[in-house]
Amino acid sequence: MFRKIRSINLLYRIKRSLRPSKRSLVSIFLFLFGLLILPLFLINFFIRKEFQELIYPETEFQNISETRVGLVFGAGLDRSAENPSIILKDRLDTAVILYQSGKVQKLIVSGDNRFVNYDEPTVMYEYLIKEGVSEFDIERDYAGRNTYDTCFRAKEIFGISEAVLITQEFHLPRALFTCQNLGIQAQGASADRNMYVKRYYNNFRETFAMISTFFKLYIFPPEVILGDKIVI
């Protein structure tokens, strides 16, 4: 009887010793998390570093090579859905500067128009006209739902091979990386004209958005809405 009890106790102690402690589970989790996250941050770091020299702040716009097309990325509308958000307004104002200075001759405004009462490209188009851009020099891309789609459609629908990308600096490395890999030689014009409330969130979000773009370009290319080609 005592031998049986000792055997049970011995088996229990062996099982207990083999069972990982909470501390070891946490250590394993942190190790695996680091193993996954570190490469992602490294990819983001090297992509940003590679394309930094192609990004021009407003004080250096004179160094941008004259290019026929400027590509303006959508960035949302205000609550009324009738005016551009602050970030989008800065992109449009930057596009006006480049257009009026002769750095670009045509503008593609690319944004979301999935819903009847939400027409980002038309709001962008109307804003630019009010600021003095000729309606004949603006093309609307109604299916630019994200950065990848905007760059893909710029190449496939509008036949663009060169462009000045107009967006904020936090977004430009990803936009440049995407366009260059899809066959568009690009320069980046920084549209940072204000201090944005969500600037830290935007920088954080870009890290994961960059990884998503990396997968789209090299591993799982998504389906993009296409249509008739438009000659600019």
C-alpha positions in Angstrom: 0.0 0.0 0.0 2.8 2.4 1.0 4.7 1.5 -2.2 1.7 2.3 -4.2 1.3 5.7 -2.6 5.0 6.4 -3.0 4.7 5.5 -6.7 1.8 7.9 -7.2 3.6 10.7 -5.4 6.7 10.1 -7.5 4.7 10.2 -10.7 3.0 13.4 -9.5 6.3 15.1 -8.8 7.7 14.0 -12.2 4.6 15.5 -14.0 4.8 18.6 -11.9 8.5 19.1 -12.7 7.8 18.6 -16.4 4.9 21.1 -16.4 6.2 24.6 -17.4 6.0 27.3 -14.9 4.1 30.6 -15.5 7.5 32.3 -15.7 8.8 30.0 -18.3 5.6 30.3 -20.4 6.0 34.1 -20.3 9.6 33.7 -21.4 8.7 31.4 -24.3 6.0 33.8 -25.4 8.3 36.8 -25.3 10.9 34.9 -27.2 8.5 33.9 -29.9 7.0 37.4 -30.0 10.4 38.9 -30.4 11.3 36.4 -33.1 8.3 37.5 -35.1 8.3 41.2 -34.5 12.0 41.9 -34.8 12.2 41.0 -38.5 9.2 43.2 -39.2 10.8 46.2 -37.6 14.0 45.5 -39.5 12.2 45.4 -42.8 10.4 48.6 -42.0 13.7 50.3 -40.9 15.6 49.3 -44.1 12.8 50.3 -46.4 12.5 53.7 -44.8 16.3 54.2 -44.9 16.4 53.2 -48.6 13.8 55.7 -49.8 14.6 58.6 -47.5 16.7 60.3 -50.1 13.7 60.5 -52.5 11.6 62.5 -50.0 11.6 66.2 -50.3 10.2 68.7 -47.7 8.6 71.9 -49.0 11.8 73.8 -48.5 13.4 71.5 -51.1 10.7 71.3 -53.7 13.0 73.1 -56.1 15.1 69.9 -56.2 12.2 67.7 -57.4 12.7 66.8 -61.1 9.8 68.1 -63.3 7.5 65.2 -63.8 4.3 65.1 -65.8 2.1 63.6 -63.1 1.5 64.2 -59.4 -0.2 61.4 -57.5 -2.3 62.6 -54.5 -3.3 59.9 -52.0 -6.6 60.1 -50.3 -6.7 60.5 -46.5 -10.3 60.7 -45.5 -13.0 63.4 -45.3 -14.5 65.3 -42.4 -17.6 64.2 -40.6 -19.9 65.9 -43.2 -18.1 64.0 -46.0 -18.1 67.2 -47.9 -14.6 68.5 -47.1 -11.1 67.0 -47.0 -9.7 66.0 -43.6 -6.8 68.1 -42.3 -4.3 65.6 -43.5 -5.9 65.4 -47.0 -6.2 69.2 -47.2 -2.4 69.4 -46.6 -1.8 67.0 -49.4 -4.0 68.9 -51.8 -2.4 72.3 -50.9 1.0 70.7 -51.5 -0.3 69.5 -54.9 -1.3 73.0 -55.8 2.2 74.3 -54.9 3.8 71.7 -57.2 1.3 72.4 -60.0 1.7 76.1 -59.9 5.5 75.9 -59.7 5.5 73.7 -62.8 6.9 70.6 -61.1 3.9 68.6 -62.2 1.5 69.3 -65.1 -1.3 66.8 -64.3 -2.8 65.5 -61.0 -4.4 62.2 -60.2 -6.5 62.3 -57.1 -7.0 58.8 -55.8 -9.4 57.9 -53.0 -12.3 55.9 -51.7 -15.8 55.9 -53.3 -17.3 52.7 -52.1 -20.4 54.4 -50.8 -22.9 56.7 -52.5 -22.5 59.5 -49.9 -18.7 59.2 -49.6 -16.9 60.4 -52.7 -13.3 61.2 -51.7 -11.9 61.8 -55.3 -14.7 64.3 -56.2 -14.1 66.3 -53.0 -10.4 66.4 -53.8 -11.2 67.4 -57.4 -13.5 70.2 -56.4 -11.0 71.5 -53.8 -8.2 71.7 -56.4 -10.4 73.6 -58.8 -11.2 76.2 -56.2 -7.5 76.6 -55.6 -6.9 77.4 -59.3 -6.0 74.0 -60.8 -7.6 73.5 -64.3 -10.2 70.8 -64.4 -8.6 69.5 -67.5 -5.4 68.8 -65.5 -7.1 66.6 -62.9 -8.0 62.9 -63.2 -10.1 61.1 -60.5 -9.3 57.6 -59.4 -12.5 56.3 -57.7 -11.0 53.0 -56.6 -7.9 54.0 -54.7 -9.0 52.3 -51.5 -5.4 52.0 -50.1 -1.9 52.7 -51.1 -1.3 49.5 -53.0 -4.5 49.9 -55.1 -3.6 53.6 -55.8 -0.2 52.7 -57.1 -1.3 49.6 -59.0 -4.1 51.5 -60.8 -1.8 54.5 -61.5 0.3 52.0 -63.5 -2.4 49.8 -65.0 -5.3 52.2 -65.6 -3.5 55.6 -66.1 -0.3 54.2 -67.7 2.0 56.1 -65.4 5.7 55.3 -65.4 6.9 58.3 -63.5 5.2 60.4 -60.8 5.6 62.7 -57.8 3.9 61.1 -54.9 2.1 63.7 -52.7 1.5 62.6 -49.1 2.9 63.1 -45.6 6.4 62.0 -44.7 5.2 59.2 -42.4 3.5 57.6 -45.4 6.0 58.4 -48.2 8.4 55.5 -47.7 5.6 53.0 -48.1 4.1 54.8 -51.0 7.6 55.1 -52.7 8.3 51.4 -52.0 5.0 50.3 -53.4 5.2 52.4 -56.6 8.8 51.6 -57.3 8.1 47.9 -57.0 5.1 48.2 -59.3 7.1 49.9 -62.0 6.6 53.6 -61.3 9.7 55.7 -60.9 8.7 58.1 -58.1 9.8 61.0 -56.0 8.1 62.0 -52.8 6.8 65.5 -51.9 6.2 65.8 -48.2 2.8 67.4 -47.4 3.6 68.0 -43.7 2.1 71.4 -43.2 0.6 70.9 -39.7 1.3 69.1 -36.5 -1.2 66.2 -36.5 -3.0 65.0 -33.4 -2.5 61.4 -34.3 1.1 61.7 -35.5 2.4 59.0 -33.1 -0.4 56.7 -34.0 0.3 57.3 -37.7 4.0 56.4 -37.3 3.1 53.3 -35.3 0.5 52.2 -37.8 2.9 52.6 -40.7 5.2 50.0 -39.3 2.5 47.3 -39.7 1.1 48.8 -42.9 4.6 48.5 -44.4 4.7 44.8 -43.5 1.3 44.3 -45.1 2.5 46.0 -48.2 5.6 43.8 -48.3 3.4 40.7 -48.3 1.1 42.2 -51.0 4.1 42.9 -53.3 6.0 39.6 -52.8 3.8 36.9 -51.4 0.0 37.4 -51.7 -0.8 40.0 -54.4 -4.4 41.1 -53.8 -7.1 41.6 -56.4 -7.4 45.2 -57.5 -10.4 46.8 -59.1 -9.5 47.6 -62.7 -11.4 49.1 -65.6 -11.0 51.0 -68.9 -7.6 52.6 -69.4 -7.5 56.4 -69.1 -5.0 58.4 -71.1 -3.6 61.5 -69.4 
